[in-house]
Amino acid sequence: MKVLLVNGSPHEFGCTYTALQEVASSLEQQQIETEIFWIGKEPIAGCIGCGYCQKEGHCFRKDCVNTFLEKAESVDGFVFGTPVHFASATGAIISFLDRAFYVGKFNGKVGASIVSCRRGGATATFDEMNKYFAIKNMPIVSSNYWNMVHGNTPEEVKQDQEGMQTMRVLGQNMAWLLRCIEAGKQAGISYPQPEEKVWTNFIR
């Protein structure tokens, strides 16, 4: 089993990475393979609703979103991390998620988000990130507190003992849920057959 952790910060080894690394270490202690995927510093265009990905299975833009989608096919769970910008996720990670979740097949895979902030805006950002899982039939993994860390540098984040514990417990809970799902499959419990999506437009 493998979990892909996505670093949505422009800083490859900053506060968000520090939190994700704590989750990854916890997962690896439970014999779950991990990989941290950094979205980079280059601008990530938002979705333009052209429908290309629905026909071809990937976005027409050749960037990190398509690289992620290739990796996502073979993993069992995801942790998406972002710093807080103006009580919101970064513009880059939102553009990334909009495009990835529009075409990606995430049904039945487990998901979690983590946020890092200097002081405030974390819960609003946490809510924003979790909406992606809730619309894609994904079990959402929780911890013993909302998945956030505080600090302005990686060193300060490591001093946030409660935040770091939250990351470790998140990894433990994700490993447990992945094993439960795997045990269910071995016992003959398959993922529910999805109904054909119903679209209701309120303006006629």
CYANA upper distance limits for C-alpha pairs under 8 A (distance plus 0.5 A):
  1 MET  CA     32 ILE  CA      6.15
  1 MET  CA     33 GLU  CA      6.65
  1 MET  CA     75 VAL  CA      7.45
  1 MET  CA     76 ASP  CA      6.67
  1 MET  CA    178 LEU  CA      8.24
  2 LYS  CA     32 ILE  CA      6.18
  2 LYS  CA     33 GLU  CA      4.98
  2 LYS  CA     34 THR  CA      6.01
  2 LYS  CA     35 GLU  CA      8.39
  2 LYS  CA     75 VAL  CA      5.60
  2 LYS  CA     76 ASP  CA      6.07
  2 LYS  CA     77 GLY  CA      7.22
  3 VAL  CA     32 ILE  CA      7.65
  3 VAL  CA     33 GLU  CA      6.80
  3 VAL  CA     34 THR  CA      5.41
  3 VAL  CA     35 GLU  CA      7.16
  3 VAL  CA     75 VAL  CA      6.34
  3 VAL  CA     76 ASP  CA      6.36
  3 VAL  CA     77 GLY  CA      5.10
  3 VAL  CA     78 PHE  CA      5.90
  3 VAL  CA     79 VAL  CA      7.91
  4 LEU  CA     34 THR  CA      6.34
  4 LEU  CA     35 GLU  CA      5.60
  4 LEU  CA     36 ILE  CA      6.58
  4 LEU  CA     37 PHE  CA      7.46
  4 LEU  CA     72 ALA  CA      7.85
  4 LEU  CA     75 VAL  CA      7.18
  4 LEU  CA     77 GLY  CA      6.86
  4 LEU  CA     78 PHE  CA      5.42
  4 LEU  CA     79 VAL  CA      6.95
  5 LEU  CA     20 LEU  CA      7.30
  5 LEU  CA     24 ALA  CA      8.16
  5 LEU  CA     34 THR  CA      7.70
  5 LEU  CA     35 GLU  CA      6.52
  5 LEU  CA     36 ILE  CA      5.14
  5 LEU  CA     37 PHE  CA      6.47
  5 LEU  CA     78 PHE  CA      6.13
  5 LEU  CA     79 VAL  CA      5.06
  5 LEU  CA     80 PHE  CA      6.33
  5 LEU  CA     81 GLY  CA      8.00
  6 VAL  CA     36 ILE  CA      6.27
  6 VAL  CA     37 PHE  CA      5.22
  6 VAL  CA     38 TRP  CA      6.37
  6 VAL  CA     39 ILE  CA      7.68
  6 VAL  CA     78 PHE  CA      8.03
  6 VAL  CA     79 VAL  CA      6.65
  6 VAL  CA     80 PHE  CA      5.24
  6 VAL  CA     81 GLY  CA      6.45
  7 ASN  CA     12 GLU  CA      7.87
  7 ASN  CA     16 THR  CA      7.12
  7 ASN  CA     17 TYR  CA      6.69
  7 ASN  CA     20 LEU  CA      7.97
  7 ASN  CA     36 ILE  CA      7.36
  7 ASN  CA     37 PHE  CA      6.47
  7 ASN  CA     38 TRP  CA      5.20
  7 ASN  CA     39 ILE  CA      6.79
  7 ASN  CA     80 PHE  CA      6.99
  7 ASN  CA     81 GLY  CA      5.68
  7 ASN  CA     82 THR  CA      7.04
  8 GLY  CA     16 THR  CA      8.23
  8 GLY  CA     38 TRP  CA      7.06
  8 GLY  CA     39 ILE  CA      6.33
  8 GLY  CA     40 GLY  CA      8.29
  8 GLY  CA     80 PHE  CA      7.66
  8 GLY  CA     81 GLY  CA      6.07
  8 GLY  CA     82 THR  CA      5.28
  8 GLY  CA     83 PRO  CA      7.86
  8 GLY  CA     90 THR  CA      7.78
  8 GLY  CA     92 ALA  CA      7.53
  8 GLY  CA     93 ILE  CA      5.67
  9 SER  CA     14 GLY  CA      8.19
  9 SER  CA     16 THR  CA      6.98
  9 SER  CA     17 TYR  CA      8.38
  9 SER  CA     38 TRP  CA      8.23
  9 SER  CA     39 ILE  CA      8.06
  9 SER  CA     40 GLY  CA      8.15
  9 SER  CA     81 GLY  CA      8.06
  9 SER  CA     82 THR  CA      6.09
  9 SER  CA     83 PRO  CA      6.52
  9 SER  CA     90 THR  CA      7.90
  9 SER  CA     93 ILE  CA      8.31
 10 PRO  CA     39 ILE  CA      8.30
 10 PRO  CA     40 GLY  CA      6.55
 10 PRO  CA     41 LYS  CA      5.64
 11 HIS  CA     40 GLY  CA      8.37
 11 HIS  CA     41 LYS  CA      8.22
 12 GLU  CA     17 TYR  CA      7.17
 12 GLU  CA     38 TRP  CA      6.97
 12 GLU  CA     40 GLY  CA      7.64
 13 PHE  CA     17 TYR  CA      5.75
 13 PHE  CA     18 THR  CA      7.39
 14 GLY  CA     18 THR  CA      6.77
 14 GLY  CA    153 THR  CA      7.20
 14 GLY  CA    154 PRO  CA      6.10
 15 CYS  CA     19 ALA  CA      6.96
 15 CYS  CA     83 PRO  CA      8.11
 15 CYS  CA    116 SER  CA      6.90
 15 CYS  CA    151 GLY  CA      7.67
 15 CYS  CA    152 ASN  CA      7.67
 15 CYS  CA    153 THR  CA      6.32
 15 CYS  CA    154 PRO  CA      5.15
 15 CYS  CA    157 VAL  CA      6.83
 16 THR  CA     20 LEU  CA      6.72
 16 THR  CA     81 GLY  CA      6.64
 16 THR  CA     82 THR  CA      6.60
 16 THR  CA     83 PRO  CA      6.57
 16 THR  CA    114 ILE  CA      8.46
 16 THR  CA    115 VAL  CA      7.37
 16 THR  CA    116 SER  CA      6.12
 17 TYR  CA     21 GLN  CA      6.39
 17 TYR  CA     81 GLY  CA      8.36
 18 THR  CA     22 GLU  CA      6.97
 18 THR  CA    154 PRO  CA      6.50
 18 THR  CA    157 VAL  CA      7.74
 18 THR  CA    158 LYS  CA      8.11
 19 ALA  CA     23 VAL  CA      7.08
 19 ALA  CA    114 ILE  CA      8.13
 19 ALA  CA    116 SER  CA      8.07
 19 ALA  CA    149 VAL  CA      7.43
 19 ALA  CA    157 VAL  CA      8.08
 19 ALA  CA    164 MET  CA      7.37
 19 ALA  CA    167 MET  CA      7.02
 20 LEU  CA     24 ALA  CA      6.61
 20 LEU  CA     36 ILE  CA      8.24
 20 LEU  CA     79 VAL  CA      8.31
 20 LEU  CA     81 GLY  CA      7.42
 20 LEU  CA    114 ILE  CA      8.09
 20 LEU  CA    167 MET  CA      8.02
 21 GLN  CA     25 SER  CA      6.54
 21 GLN  CA     36 ILE  CA      8.41
 22 GLU  CA     26 SER  CA      6.79
 22 GLU  CA    164 MET  CA      7.34
 22 GLU  CA    167 MET  CA      6.44
 22 GLU  CA    168 ARG  CA      6.57
 23 VAL  CA     27 LEU  CA      6.76
 23 VAL  CA    167 MET  CA      5.52
 23 VAL  CA    168 ARG  CA      5.81
 23 VAL  CA    169 VAL  CA      8.44
 23 VAL  CA    170 LEU  CA      7.07
 23 VAL  CA    171 GLY  CA      5.37
 24 ALA  CA     28 GLU  CA      6.61
 24 ALA  CA     34 THR  CA      6.57
 24 ALA  CA     35 GLU  CA      8.31
 24 ALA  CA    171 GLY  CA      7.26
 25 SER  CA     29 GLN  CA      6.73
 25 SER  CA    168 ARG  CA      8.26
 25 SER  CA    171 GLY  CA      8.35
 26 SER  CA     30 GLN  CA      7.21
 26 SER  CA    167 MET  CA      8.50
 26 SER  CA    168 ARG  CA      5.77
 26 SER  CA    169 VAL  CA      8.14
 26 SER  CA    171 GLY  CA      5.52
 26 SER  CA    172 GLN  CA      6.64
 27 LEU  CA     31 GLN  CA      7.09
 27 LEU  CA     32 ILE  CA      5.73
 27 LEU  CA     33 GLU  CA      7.75
 27 LEU  CA     34 THR  CA      7.80
 27 LEU  CA    171 GLY  CA      5.37
 27 LEU  CA    172 GLN  CA      6.69
 27 LEU  CA    174 MET  CA      8.03
 27 LEU  CA    175 ALA  CA      6.55
 28 GLU  CA     32 ILE  CA      5.37
 28 GLU  CA     33 GLU  CA      6.40
 28 GLU  CA     34 THR  CA      7.36
 30 GLN  CA    172 GLN  CA      7.63
 30 GLN  CA    175 ALA  CA      6.90
 32 ILE  CA    175 ALA  CA      7.19
 37 PHE  CA     68 PHE  CA      8.24
 39 ILE  CA     64 CYS  CA      6.68
 39 ILE  CA     93 ILE  CA      8.35
 43 PRO  CA     92 ALA  CA      7.42
 44 ILE  CA     63 ASP  CA      8.28
 44 ILE  CA     92 ALA  CA      6.16
 44 ILE  CA     95 SER  CA      6.79
 44 ILE  CA     96 PHE  CA      7.09
 45 ALA  CA     92 ALA  CA      8.41
 45 ALA  CA     95 SER  CA      6.67
 45 ALA  CA     96 PHE  CA      8.28
 46 GLY  CA     94 ILE  CA      8.44
 46 GLY  CA     95 SER  CA      4.90
 46 GLY  CA     96 PHE  CA      7.60
 46 GLY  CA     98 ASP  CA      7.54
 46 GLY  CA     99 ARG  CA      7.39
 47 CYS  CA     95 SER  CA      7.26
 47 CYS  CA     98 ASP  CA      6.88
 47 CYS  CA     99 ARG  CA      5.94
 51 GLY  CA     55 LYS  CA      7.38
 52 TYR  CA     56 GLU  CA      6.64
 52 TYR  CA     57 GLY  CA      8.38
 52 TYR  CA     58 HIS  CA      8.00
 52 TYR  CA     59 CYS  CA      6.92
 52 TYR  CA     60 PHE  CA      7.00
 53 CYS  CA     57 GLY  CA      5.33
 53 CYS  CA     58 HIS  CA      5.05
 53 CYS  CA     59 CYS  CA      5.26
 53 CYS  CA     60 PHE  CA      7.43
 53 CYS  CA    103 VAL  CA      6.57
 54 GLN  CA     58 HIS  CA      8.00
 54 GLN  CA    103 VAL  CA      6.79
 57 GLY  CA    103 VAL  CA      7.05
 57 GLY  CA    104 GLY  CA      8.44
 58 HIS  CA     66 ASN  CA      6.64
 58 HIS  CA     69 LEU  CA      8.16
 58 HIS  CA    103 VAL  CA      7.34
 59 CYS  CA     65 VAL  CA      8.20
 59 CYS  CA     66 ASN  CA      7.00
 59 CYS  CA     99 ARG  CA      8.01
 61 ARG  CA     66 ASN  CA      8.41
 62 LYS  CA     66 ASN  CA      7.07
 63 ASP  CA     67 THR  CA      7.33
 64 CYS  CA     68 PHE  CA      6.55
 65 VAL  CA     69 LEU  CA      6.72
 65 VAL  CA     96 PHE  CA      6.65
 65 VAL  CA     99 ARG  CA      7.74
 65 VAL  CA    100 ALA  CA      6.65
 66 ASN  CA     70 GLU  CA      6.82
 66 ASN  CA    100 ALA  CA      8.33
 67 THR  CA     71 LYS  CA      7.11
 68 PHE  CA     72 ALA  CA      6.47
 68 PHE  CA    100 ALA  CA      8.48
 69 LEU  CA     73 GLU  CA      7.04
 69 LEU  CA    100 ALA  CA      7.26
 69 LEU  CA    104 GLY  CA      6.98
 70 GLU  CA     74 SER  CA      8.44
 71 LYS  CA     75 VAL  CA      7.59
 73 GLU  CA    105 LYS  CA      8.00
 76 ASP  CA    109 LYS  CA      5.95
 76 ASP  CA    110 VAL  CA      7.21
 76 ASP  CA    178 LEU  CA      7.95
 77 GLY  CA    109 LYS  CA      5.85
 77 GLY  CA    110 VAL  CA      5.09
 77 GLY  CA    111 GLY  CA      6.13
 77 GLY  CA    178 LEU  CA      8.32
 78 PHE  CA    109 LYS  CA      8.25
 78 PHE  CA    110 VAL  CA      6.87
 78 PHE  CA    111 GLY  CA      5.28
 78 PHE  CA    112 ALA  CA      6.77
 79 VAL  CA    111 GLY  CA      6.36
 79 VAL  CA    112 ALA  CA      5.22
 79 VAL  CA    113 SER  CA      5.75
 79 VAL  CA    114 ILE  CA      7.62
 80 PHE  CA    111 GLY  CA      8.44
 80 PHE  CA    112 ALA  CA      6.93
 80 PHE  CA    113 SER  CA      5.18
 80 PHE  CA    114 ILE  CA      6.79
 80 PHE  CA    129 MET  CA      8.45
 81 GLY  CA    113 SER  CA      6.15
 81 GLY  CA    114 ILE  CA      5.23
 81 GLY  CA    115 VAL  CA      6.10
 81 GLY  CA    116 SER  CA      8.33
 82 THR  CA     89 ALA  CA      6.38
 82 THR  CA     90 THR  CA      7.03
 82 THR  CA     93 ILE  CA      7.58
 82 THR  CA    114 ILE  CA      7.17
 82 THR  CA    115 VAL  CA      5.58
 82 THR  CA    116 SER  CA      6.96
 83 PRO  CA     89 ALA  CA      6.88
 83 PRO  CA     90 THR  CA      7.17
 83 PRO  CA    115 VAL  CA      6.02
 83 PRO  CA    116 SER  CA      5.18
 83 PRO  CA    117 CYS  CA      6.30
 84 VAL  CA     88 SER  CA      5.94
 84 VAL  CA     89 ALA  CA      5.83
 84 VAL  CA     90 THR  CA      7.14
 84 VAL  CA    115 VAL  CA      7.20
 84 VAL  CA    116 SER  CA      6.67
 84 VAL  CA    117 CYS  CA      5.75
 84 VAL  CA    121 GLY  CA      6.92
 84 VAL  CA    122 ALA  CA      6.89
 84 VAL  CA    125 THR  CA      7.13
 85 HIS  CA     89 ALA  CA      6.41
 85 HIS  CA     90 THR  CA      6.24
 85 HIS  CA    121 GLY  CA      8.49
 86 PHE  CA    121 GLY  CA      7.52
 87 ALA  CA    120 GLY  CA      7.52
 87 ALA  CA    121 GLY  CA      4.39
 87 ALA  CA    122 ALA  CA      7.06
 87 ALA  CA    124 ALA  CA      6.64
 87 ALA  CA    125 THR  CA      6.56
 88 SER  CA    121 GLY  CA      7.28
 88 SER  CA    122 ALA  CA      8.25
 88 SER  CA    124 ALA  CA      7.00
 88 SER  CA    125 THR  CA      5.13
 88 SER  CA    128 GLU  CA      7.91
 89 ALA  CA     93 ILE  CA      7.33
 89 ALA  CA     94 ILE  CA      7.24
 89 ALA  CA    125 THR  CA      5.93
 89 ALA  CA    128 GLU  CA      7.92
 89 ALA  CA    129 MET  CA      7.90
 90 THR  CA     94 ILE  CA      6.91
 91 GLY  CA     95 SER  CA      6.71
 92 ALA  CA     96 PHE  CA      6.59
 93 ILE  CA     97 LEU  CA      6.46
 94 ILE  CA     98 ASP  CA      6.44
 95 SER  CA     99 ARG  CA      6.90
 96 PHE  CA    100 ALA  CA      6.55
 97 LEU  CA    101 PHE  CA      6.15
 97 LEU  CA    132 TYR  CA      8.16
 98 ASP  CA    102 TYR  CA      6.58
 99 ARG  CA    103 VAL  CA      7.30
100 ALA  CA    104 GLY  CA      5.99
101 PHE  CA    105 LYS  CA      8.13
101 PHE  CA    106 PHE  CA      8.21
101 PHE  CA    132 TYR  CA      7.70
101 PHE  CA    136 LYS  CA      8.34
106 PHE  CA    136 LYS  CA      6.74
106 PHE  CA    137 ASN  CA      7.93
106 PHE  CA    138 MET  CA      7.26
107 ASN  CA    136 LYS  CA      6.17
107 ASN  CA    137 ASN  CA      5.49
107 ASN  CA    138 MET  CA      6.07
108 GLY  CA    137 ASN  CA      6.55
108 GLY  CA    138 MET  CA      5.61
108 GLY  CA    139 PRO  CA      7.24
108 GLY  CA    191 TYR  CA      7.35
109 LYS  CA    138 MET  CA      6.03
109 LYS  CA    139 PRO  CA      7.33
110 VAL  CA    138 MET  CA      5.92
110 VAL  CA    139 PRO  CA      5.40
110 VAL  CA    140 ILE  CA      6.44
110 VAL  CA    141 VAL  CA      7.38
110 VAL  CA    174 MET  CA      8.16
110 VAL  CA    178 LEU  CA      8.00
111 GLY  CA    133 PHE  CA      6.79
111 GLY  CA    138 MET  CA      6.83
111 GLY  CA    139 PRO  CA      6.83
111 GLY  CA    140 ILE  CA      5.59
111 GLY  CA    141 VAL  CA      6.64
112 ALA  CA    130 ASN  CA      7.61
112 ALA  CA    133 PHE  CA      8.33
112 ALA  CA    140 ILE  CA      6.20
112 ALA  CA    141 VAL  CA      5.84
112 ALA  CA    142 SER  CA      7.67
113 SER  CA    126 PHE  CA      7.30
113 SER  CA    129 MET  CA      6.75
113 SER  CA    130 ASN  CA      6.98
113 SER  CA    147 ASN  CA      7.37
114 ILE  CA    126 PHE  CA      7.35
114 ILE  CA    147 ASN  CA      5.40
114 ILE  CA    148 MET  CA      6.11
115 VAL  CA    122 ALA  CA      6.77
115 VAL  CA    125 THR  CA      7.54
115 VAL  CA    126 PHE  CA      6.87
115 VAL  CA    147 ASN  CA      6.95
115 VAL  CA    148 MET  CA      5.28
115 VAL  CA    149 VAL  CA      7.04
116 SER  CA    122 ALA  CA      7.46
116 SER  CA    148 MET  CA      6.05
116 SER  CA    149 VAL  CA      5.35
116 SER  CA    150 HIS  CA      6.30
116 SER  CA    151 GLY  CA      7.89
117 CYS  CA    121 GLY  CA      7.74
117 CYS  CA    122 ALA  CA      6.76
117 CYS  CA    148 MET  CA      8.12
117 CYS  CA    149 VAL  CA      7.02
117 CYS  CA    150 HIS  CA      5.61
117 CYS  CA    151 GLY  CA      6.74
117 CYS  CA    152 ASN  CA      7.68
118 ARG  CA    150 HIS  CA      5.83
118 ARG  CA    151 GLY  CA      5.24
118 ARG  CA    152 ASN  CA      5.49
119 ARG  CA    150 HIS  CA      6.81
119 ARG  CA    151 GLY  CA      7.82
121 GLY  CA    125 THR  CA      6.87
122 ALA  CA    126 PHE  CA      6.52
122 ALA  CA    148 MET  CA      7.08
123 THR  CA    127 ASP  CA      6.67
123 THR  CA    146 TRP  CA      7.88
124 ALA  CA    128 GLU  CA      6.79
125 THR  CA    129 MET  CA      6.76
126 PHE  CA    130 ASN  CA      6.83
126 PHE  CA    146 TRP  CA      8.19
126 PHE  CA    147 ASN  CA      7.82
126 PHE  CA    148 MET  CA      8.36
127 ASP  CA    131 LYS  CA      7.12
128 GLU  CA    132 TYR  CA      8.37
129 MET  CA    133 PHE  CA      8.42
130 ASN  CA    134 ALA  CA      7.01
130 ASN  CA    140 ILE  CA      8.23
131 LYS  CA    135 ILE  CA      6.94
132 TYR  CA    136 LYS  CA      7.20
133 PHE  CA    137 ASN  CA      7.21
133 PHE  CA    138 MET  CA      5.72
133 PHE  CA    139 PRO  CA      7.88
133 PHE  CA    140 ILE  CA      7.20
134 ALA  CA    138 MET  CA      6.72
134 ALA  CA    139 PRO  CA      8.35
134 ALA  CA    140 ILE  CA      8.09
141 VAL  CA    170 LEU  CA      7.51
141 VAL  CA    173 ASN  CA      7.29
141 VAL  CA    174 MET  CA      6.49
141 VAL  CA    177 LEU  CA      8.43
142 SER  CA    146 TRP  CA      7.95
142 SER  CA    147 ASN  CA      7.98
142 SER  CA    170 LEU  CA      6.61
142 SER  CA    173 ASN  CA      7.68
143 SER  CA    147 ASN  CA      7.22
143 SER  CA    166 THR  CA      6.39
143 SER  CA    167 MET  CA      7.97
143 SER  CA    169 VAL  CA      6.05
143 SER  CA    170 LEU  CA      5.15
143 SER  CA    173 ASN  CA      7.40
144 ASN  CA    166 THR  CA      6.50
144 ASN  CA    169 VAL  CA      7.27
144 ASN  CA    170 LEU  CA      8.23
145 TYR  CA    166 THR  CA      6.58
146 TRP  CA    166 THR  CA      8.08
147 ASN  CA    163 GLY  CA      8.01
147 ASN  CA    166 THR  CA      6.76
147 ASN  CA    167 MET  CA      7.24
147 ASN  CA    170 LEU  CA      8.21
148 MET  CA    163 GLY  CA      6.49
148 MET  CA    166 THR  CA      8.01
148 MET  CA    167 MET  CA      8.40
149 VAL  CA    157 VAL  CA      6.82
149 VAL  CA    160 ASP  CA      7.19
149 VAL  CA    163 GLY  CA      5.05
149 VAL  CA    164 MET  CA      7.36
150 HIS  CA    156 GLU  CA      8.00
150 HIS  CA    157 VAL  CA      6.14
150 HIS  CA    160 ASP  CA      6.80
150 HIS  CA    163 GLY  CA      7.49
151 GLY  CA    155 GLU  CA      8.33
151 GLY  CA    156 GLU  CA      5.26
151 GLY  CA    157 VAL  CA      5.06
151 GLY  CA    160 ASP  CA      7.79
152 ASN  CA    156 GLU  CA      6.73
152 ASN  CA    157 VAL  CA      7.68
153 THR  CA    157 VAL  CA      6.81
154 PRO  CA    158 LYS  CA      6.82
155 GLU  CA    159 GLN  CA      7.14
156 GLU  CA    160 ASP  CA      7.20
157 VAL  CA    163 GLY  CA      8.25
157 VAL  CA    164 MET  CA      8.17
158 LYS  CA    164 MET  CA      7.21
160 ASP  CA    164 MET  CA      6.67
161 GLN  CA    165 GLN  CA      6.61
162 GLU  CA    166 THR  CA      6.64
163 GLY  CA    167 MET  CA      6.94
164 MET  CA    168 ARG  CA      6.87
165 GLN  CA    169 VAL  CA      6.63
166 THR  CA    170 LEU  CA      6.58
167 MET  CA    171 GLY  CA      6.89
168 ARG  CA    172 GLN  CA      6.84
169 VAL  CA    173 ASN  CA      6.52
170 LEU  CA    174 MET  CA      6.58
171 GLY  CA    175 ALA  CA      6.66
172 GLN  CA    176 TRP  CA      6.73
173 ASN  CA    177 LEU  CA      6.68
174 MET  CA    178 LEU  CA      6.58
175 ALA  CA    179 ARG  CA      6.73
176 TRP  CA    180 CYS  CA      6.72
177 LEU  CA    181 ILE  CA      6.69
178 LEU  CA    182 GLU  CA      6.70
179 ARG  CA    183 ALA  CA      6.51
180 CYS  CA    184 GLY  CA      6.61
181 ILE  CA    185 LYS  CA      6.81
182 GLU  CA    186 GLN  CA      6.85
183 ALA  CA    187 ALA  CA      6.71
184 GLY  CA    188 GLY  CA      6.88
184 GLY  CA    189 ILE  CA      5.55
184 GLY  CA    190 SER  CA      7.81
185 LYS  CA    189 ILE  CA      5.48
185 LYS  CA    190 SER  CA      6.16
